[in-house]
Amino acid sequence: MKKPISATIDEELINWIEKEASDTKKYRNKSHLIEVAIEMLKANKK
């Protein structure tokens, strides 16, 4: 089950997220990009 969250993010990073998320072949939307990034961070912590 997915739940919405709220985060305060630097404007430069938001601009990067929006640019990356525009590649619809790679990401469905901004939430998907953020979820993938967090999963990658989690995997690298192991």
C-alpha positions, 0 to 999 in steps of 0.5 A, spaced: 500 500 500 502 506 498 501 512 502 502 520 500 508 524 504 510 531 504 517 533 503 521 540 503 526 540 497 531 545 494 528 548 488 534 546 484 533 539 486 525 540 484 527 542 477 532 536 476 526 531 478 521 535 473 526 534 467 528 527 469 521 525 470 519 528 463 522 522 460 516 518 460 519 511 458 523 511 464 519 514 469 511 514 470 511 521 474 515 524 479 513 520 485 515 514 481 522 517 480 523 519 487 521 512 489 526 509 485 531 514 487 530 512 495 530 504 493 537 505 490 539 509 496 536 503 500 540 498 496 546 501 497 546 502 504 546 494 505 
